[in-house]
């Protein structure tokens, strides 16, 4: 595996790190922490497996970096959504706008499936601590940025989790024919 071909500019370690995170998100979302292979991630990123480990140290550290990237992407989109709103919008309108942004995020299923994988790997104390930190940060930010009550934030997360599961199991593909699937997606239940 060559890191640059003839006539190509050699990529920096930071660029390679970004390539590995992008590849890791897909692999970990599909196979989880224990099922994903750093060899496959390296192939996807176009580098050698030892270089992946040189960049991240361990597979678990790469997994955590991938999960953090997805959380950061969600938060960046939420911040952008609120930045475009008037500052005097009521909490309900602010949460609704963030929910609509999340509904768009569910189209990017790999990231959300990776979040689910992180919950499933939380038997590991380091991963559990990372998940706790991410959820605490998200909840704290949501309460501060929206002015919503803890109960409203709880409902927001419950709905978001339902959308995340729906995206992961591709419920939208069968929602028109299956009532149970309609209950998991945005399509109104009749």
Secondary structure, DSSP 8 states (H G I E B T S, - for coil): --SS-TT-----HHHHHHHHHHHHHHHHHHHHHHH--HHHHHHHHTS-HHHHHHHHSSHHHHHHHHHHHHHHHHHHHHHHHHHTS-TT--HHHHHHHHHHHHHHHTTSHHHHHHHHHHHHTTTSHHHHHHHHHHHHHHHHHHHHHH---HHHHHHHHHHHHHHHHHHHTTGGGTTTT-HHHHTTSSS---
